[in-house]
Amino acid sequence: MKHTIGITYGFYSGQWIGHNTNHLFELLKASFGGIDADVQKIGLLDTRVEIFDNHLSVKNIITGENIGDVAGVYFANWRSQPEFALAIAETMKRQGKPILSEEVLQVVPMTKLGELVLLSDKDLLLPDSVFMRNKHWLKLLKTDAELPFAFPFIMKVINGSMGVDNFLVESRELLKEIVSKDKEVLFVAQEFIPNTHDFRIIVIGGEPKLVIKRSRINDDTHLNNTSQGAAGELIPLDKVDPVILDLAVRAANAVKRPSFSGVDVIQHTETGEYYILEVNKTPQMETGTNTNEKVHALTSYFSNKLEASA
């Protein structure tokens, strides 16, 4: 059976260290052809990373093909977009398909893209999510193509924090306005989970140490961030649904942040189900509410670590 090998670059077409990406591609194509294999060029920023029903998939927007269908992937160039590369590498790994180099699987997620990639395909409820460049959102809007979500849905920058650049999209016009402002900014689109509040669980040393219930004070916003004016209430651990605490620890482990992280969990008002929104690497220690309690929990844990190592 003839195999297809994916070859990744930052973009589907362009330059790589002063060389046209087609040059190496053609060399590889000729060489793989000698072993009866086809090659497919994959531009990392010309892919569409999707998580639906907690399952990760990646599509090649240029060709329309599902990247998970290739036999293996060679990451010729990936360091400019490591988390898009991680999405592809994880897709291959979960199907038992080879990649070169496996170094890509060691990428530490620094944005919501990498976090959700590592959270996917596990027994954790996640909002359905789509990651792709603004250029491709604009093309969808121009052709009147169907959008991945019904209105309203969420658009937020993948490296955002404290509720900044987090929008509730209720029309195609607003979506166009958002993605037209800066074509280089990367957004994640997510289904809107109806809610009245969310929970920030501070995980330290692999255990939940603090739970803060965050509730917006009116319906002028969809945000529950305390930095955006929401109220924060410290909830005793023994008063918190154990399901929330278990989900938070499992999510922190999945993203490789059990030592210290802030896990955001939201409850669907209609179904009662809990969803993982994200696993923050720096959970607002000095801002928001309950700063003294957060700092004390951290210093107490680290003091115990220091004593144990003495």
C-alpha positions in Angstrom: 0.0 0.0 0.0 1.3 3.4 -0.9 2.0 5.7 2.1 1.6 9.5 2.3 4.2 11.4 4.4 3.4 14.8 5.8 6.2 17.4 5.7 5.7 20.5 7.9 6.7 24.1 7.4 5.6 27.3 9.1 3.4 28.1 6.1 2.3 26.1 3.1 4.4 28.3 0.8 7.2 30.7 1.6 10.8 31.0 2.7 12.7 29.0 5.3 16.1 30.5 6.3 16.3 32.2 2.9 15.3 29.1 0.9 12.0 28.4 -0.8 10.3 25.6 1.1 9.6 23.8 -2.2 13.3 23.0 -2.6 13.6 20.5 0.3 10.1 19.4 -0.3 11.0 18.3 -3.9 14.1 16.6 -2.7 12.1 14.6 -0.1 9.4 13.9 -2.7 11.9 12.4 -5.1 13.5 10.3 -2.4 10.3 9.0 -0.8 9.1 8.3 -4.3 11.9 5.7 -4.6 10.2 3.8 -1.8 6.7 4.2 -3.3 5.5 6.9 -1.0 3.8 10.2 -1.7 4.5 13.4 0.3 2.1 16.2 1.4 3.2 19.6 2.4 1.7 20.9 5.7 1.9 24.6 6.6 1.5 24.8 10.4 -0.2 28.2 10.1 -2.4 26.8 7.3 -3.9 24.1 9.5 -7.2 24.1 11.5 -6.9 22.5 14.9 -10.2 21.2 16.2 -11.4 19.7 19.4 -15.0 18.3 19.2 -16.5 16.0 21.7 -13.0 16.1 23.4 -11.4 14.6 20.4 -8.4 16.3 18.7 -8.1 16.5 14.9 -6.1 18.7 12.5 -7.0 19.6 9.0 -4.8 20.9 6.2 -6.8 24.0 5.1 -5.0 24.2 1.8 -5.8 20.7 0.6 -8.8 20.0 2.7 -7.3 16.7 4.0 -7.3 15.4 7.5 -3.7 15.3 8.6 -4.5 12.3 10.8 -4.9 10.3 7.6 -1.2 10.5 6.6 1.1 7.6 7.5 3.6 9.7 9.3 5.0 13.3 9.6 8.5 14.8 9.2 8.7 18.2 11.0 11.1 20.0 8.6 10.4 23.3 10.3 8.2 23.8 13.4 9.9 26.0 16.0 8.1 29.2 15.0 4.8 27.5 15.7 5.5 24.8 18.3 2.0 24.3 19.6 0.5 23.8 16.1 3.3 21.2 15.6 2.4 19.7 19.0 -1.2 19.3 17.8 -0.1 17.3 14.8 2.5 15.3 16.8 -0.1 14.3 19.4 -2.6 13.3 16.6 0.0 11.0 15.1 1.1 9.6 18.5 -2.5 8.8 19.5 -2.9 6.8 16.3 0.4 5.0 16.7 2.0 6.6 13.6 5.6 7.7 13.4 6.9 11.3 13.5 10.4 12.8 13.1 11.5 14.2 15.5 9.7 13.1 18.6 11.3 16.2 20.2 8.0 18.0 19.2 6.1 15.9 21.8 8.2 17.6 24.5 6.8 21.1 23.7 5.7 22.9 26.9 2.3 24.6 26.2 2.5 28.3 26.7 -1.0 29.2 25.3 -4.5 27.8 25.2 -3.7 25.9 22.1 -1.1 23.7 23.6 -3.1 23.3 26.8 -6.2 22.1 25.0 -4.2 19.7 22.8 -2.9 18.0 26.0 -6.3 18.0 27.6 -8.0 16.4 24.6 -8.8 12.7 24.2 -8.9 12.2 27.9 -11.9 11.7 30.1 -12.3 15.5 30.6 -15.1 17.6 29.2 -13.8 20.5 27.1 -15.7 23.2 25.2 -15.7 22.4 21.5 -12.8 24.5 20.1 -11.3 25.6 16.8 -7.9 27.2 16.3 -6.8 28.8 13.0 -5.4 32.0 11.6 -7.5 35.1 11.1 -6.8 34.9 7.4 -8.8 31.7 7.2 -11.7 33.1 9.4 -11.9 36.0 6.9 -12.1 33.5 4.0 -14.9 31.7 5.7 -16.8 34.9 6.2 -16.2 36.1 2.6 -17.6 32.9 1.1 -20.6 32.8 3.5 -19.5 29.3 4.5 -21.0 27.7 7.6 -19.2 28.6 10.8 -18.2 25.9 13.2 -20.5 27.2 16.0 -24.0 28.7 16.2 -24.2 32.1 17.8 -23.3 33.1 20.4 -19.9 31.6 20.7 -16.6 32.7 22.3 -13.5 34.2 20.6 -10.4 34.7 22.7 -6.8 35.2 22.0 -4.8 32.1 22.7 -2.2 33.8 24.8 -4.7 36.1 26.7 -5.2 36.4 30.4 -7.5 38.1 32.9 -10.4 38.2 30.4 -8.6 40.5 28.0 -9.5 40.1 24.3 -12.2 37.6 25.2 -15.4 38.2 23.2 -18.9 36.8 23.0 -19.7 36.7 19.3 -23.3 37.1 18.3 -23.0 38.0 14.6 -20.9 37.5 11.5 -20.3 41.2 11.5 -18.8 41.2 15.0 -16.6 38.2 14.1 -15.3 40.0 11.0 -14.5 43.0 13.2 -12.6 40.9 15.7 -10.5 38.9 13.2 -9.8 42.0 11.0 -8.1 44.1 13.7 -4.8 42.2 13.6 -4.4 39.4 11.2 -1.3 38.0 13.1 -3.2 37.5 16.4 -4.3 34.0 16.9 -7.8 33.2 18.4 -9.5 30.2 19.6 -13.3 29.9 18.9 -15.3 27.9 21.4 -18.8 27.0 22.0 -20.5 29.1 24.7 -21.2 27.2 27.9 -24.2 28.7 29.6 -23.2 29.5 33.2 -23.7 31.8 36.2 -20.1 31.4 37.6 -17.0 29.4 37.4 -14.3 28.0 39.8 -10.6 28.7 39.9 -8.9 25.8 41.6 -5.3 26.4 42.8 -3.4 23.1 42.4 -0.1 23.0 44.3 2.0 19.8 44.7 -0.6 17.8 42.9 -3.4 18.7 45.3 -6.2 21.2 45.3 -5.3 23.8 47.9 -7.8 26.7 47.2 -11.1 27.0 45.4 -12.4 30.5 44.4 -15.9 30.8 43.1 -16.0 33.6 40.6 -19.3 35.2 39.7 -20.0 38.1 37.4 -22.0 40.8 39.1 -24.4 41.5 36.1 -25.2 40.3 32.6 -23.4 43.2 30.9 -20.5 40.7 30.4 -20.0 37.0 29.9 -16.8 37.1 31.9 -16.3 35.7 35.4 -12.7 37.0 35.7 -12.2 38.9 39.0 -9.8 41.1 37.1 -12.9 42.1 35.0 -15.0 43.0 38.1 -16.4 39.6 39.0 -16.8 38.7 42.7 -14.5 36.1 44.1 -15.5 33.9 47.1 -13.1 31.5 48.8 -14.9 28.2 49.2 -13.7 25.7 51.9 -12.5 22.5 50.2 -14.9 20.3 52.2 -17.8 22.4 50.7 -16.7 21.8 47.1 -18.1 19.0 44.9 -15.4 16.4 44.9 -15.9 16.0 41.2 -14.5 19.5 40.7 -11.4 18.8 42.7 -10.7 15.6 40.9 -11.2 17.2 37.5 -8.8 20.0 38.5 -6.0 17.7 39.5 -6.4 15.5 36.4 -6.3 18.5 34.2 -3.2 19.9 35.9 -1.5 16.5 35.4 -2.6 16.3 31.7 -0.9 19.7 31.0 2.1 18.7 33.1 1.5 21.4 35.7 0.7 19.5 38.9 3.3 21.4 40.9 1.5 24.8 40.5 -1.4 25.9 38.4 -4.8 27.5 38.4 -7.5 25.3 36.8 -10.7 27.0 35.6 -13.8 24.8 35.7 -17.3 25.9 34.6 -20.7 24.2 35.1 -23.2 24.1 32.3 -26.4 25.6 33.8 -28.7 23.3 31.8 -26.9 19.9 31.9 -25.0 20.4 35.2 -21.8 19.0 33.6 -18.4 20.4 34.5 -16.1 21.6 31.7 -12.4 22.4 31.9 -11.7 25.9 30.4 -8.0 26.1 30.9 -5.0 25.3 33.1 -3.2 28.6 34.0 0.5 28.5 34.5 0.5 31.8 36.5 -2.9 31.9 38.3 -3.1 35.6 39.3 -1.2 35.3 42.6 -0.9 39.0 43.1 -4.1 40.1 41.4 -7.8 39.3 41.7 -9.2 38.2 45.0 -7.9 36.3 48.0 -4.2 37.2 47.2 -3.1 36.6 50.8 -4.5 33.1 50.8 -3.0 32.2 47.5 0.4 33.5 48.4 0.3 31.7 51.8 -0.7 28.4 50.1 2.3 28.7 47.7 4.9 29.7 50.3 3.7 27.1 52.8 4.1 24.3 50.2 7.5 25.6 49.1 8.7 26.0 52.7 7.8 22.3 53.3 9.8 21.4 50.1 12.8 23.3 51.4 12.6 21.6 54.8 12.4 18.2 53.2 15.5 18.8 51.1 17.6 20.1 54.0 
